[in-house]
Amino acid sequence: MRCERVNVTVKRNVVSTIARSVFAHEVPILQAMWGFGNVHWERSNEPSQEIKEKAEYERLQRSYGQQQETQMPWCTLVYGNLMERRLGQAMKGGIKFLEEMELPDEEEAVEDFEEDEVPPATEVEPVIFRNKSEVIDRLKHIGVDDDQIDETASRAELDQLLHTHTAAQLGALGAAFDPDTDISVLSGVLDAEIARRSQSDAA
């Protein structure tokens, strides 16, 4: 399939920013790695290229490496296994896929409200994990494979694993979030985003 390219700027820290040209479907991976707010993209004048999904999946695994705590490829954390075809959908969607992920501008977000009205606040209810078993159950609930979950790991290690997968899923959904947020709140953000999208699809 033909894949569109975009120009991205990635702010890695307060003193380091990189700019490069990538395929549109690479942006969610960069957002998962560096945080949604630290990755900005714009249309590129470079022509689209013909790419096969399997070859691209393997290239992304090599190019972006593994998430340190889980030892899982960033490509897999964002798009799942190749058989799920989520990467193919992103490749096919290209820039349109990214635009659908984007949050509305502040002016657009309030345009449906009268001047004296206030848009309803988005409530996020934290998900409380009282023990390791509940963390493990949550990992399975969000689709983490059993062979990636070490049930003998410490609570801190399981929390980190859950945080990584939750952040990756939020990045793939295009949701704005603070990567340093506590896992209970971050899980609540993911649940709220999924519920919001379900309501939007139903409408």
Residue pairs with C-beta under 8 A, 6 or more apart in sequence:
1 50
1 51
1 52
1 53
1 88
1 91
1 92
2 48
2 49
2 50
2 51
3 23
3 24
3 25
3 48
3 49
3 50
3 51
3 56
3 91
3 94
4 23
4 24
4 44
4 48
4 94
4 95
5 21
5 22
5 23
5 24
5 44
5 46
5 47
5 48
5 49
6 21
6 22
6 23
6 24
6 27
6 41
6 42
6 43
6 44
6 95
6 98
7 19
7 20
7 21
7 41
7 42
7 43
7 44
8 19
8 20
8 21
8 22
8 26
8 27
8 30
8 39
8 40
8 41
9 17
9 18
9 19
9 39
9 40
9 41
10 17
10 18
10 19
10 20
10 30
10 34
10 38
10 39
11 17
11 34
11 38
11 39
12 18
12 34
12 38
21 44
21 46
22 30
23 49
23 51
23 56
23 91
24 41
24 90
24 93
24 94
24 95
24 97
24 98
25 56
25 87
25 90
25 91
25 93
25 94
25 97
26 60
27 39
27 41
27 98
28 78
28 79
28 90
28 101
28 171
28 172
28 174
29 60
29 64
29 74
29 75
29 78
29 79
30 39
31 38
31 39
31 171
31 174
32 74
32 77
32 78
32 167
32 168
32 171
32 172
33 64
33 74
35 178
35 179
36 170
36 171
36 174
36 175
36 176
36 177
37 176
41 98
43 95
48 94
51 91
53 82
53 85
53 87
53 88
53 91
54 82
56 87
56 91
57 75
57 79
57 82
57 87
60 73
60 74
60 75
60 87
61 73
61 75
61 76
64 73
64 74
64 75
65 73
65 74
66 72
66 73
66 74
67 73
67 74
67 77
67 164
67 168
69 157
69 160
69 161
69 164
70 77
70 148
70 161
70 164
70 165
72 148
74 168
75 87
77 164
77 165
77 168
78 168
78 171
78 172
79 86
79 87
79 90
79 172
80 86
80 143
86 172
89 97
90 97
93 100
98 174
100 174
101 173
101 174
102 174
103 109
103 174
103 176
109 119
110 119
113 119
122 192
122 196
123 192
124 185
124 188
124 189
124 192
125 188
125 191
125 192
126 182
126 184
126 185
126 187
126 188
127 138
127 184
127 187
127 188
127 191
128 184
129 135
129 138
129 159
129 162
129 183
129 184
129 187
131 155
132 151
132 155
132 158
135 155
135 158
135 159
135 162
136 149
136 151
136 158
138 162
138 187
139 149
139 158
139 161
139 162
139 165
140 146
140 149
142 162
142 165
142 166
142 169
142 190
144 161
144 165
148 161
149 158
149 161
150 157
153 161
159 183
162 183
162 187
163 183
163 186
166 183
166 186
166 187
166 190
167 177
167 179
167 186
169 190
170 177
170 186
170 189
170 190
170 193
173 193
173 194
173 197
175 189
175 190
175 193
177 186
177 189
181 189
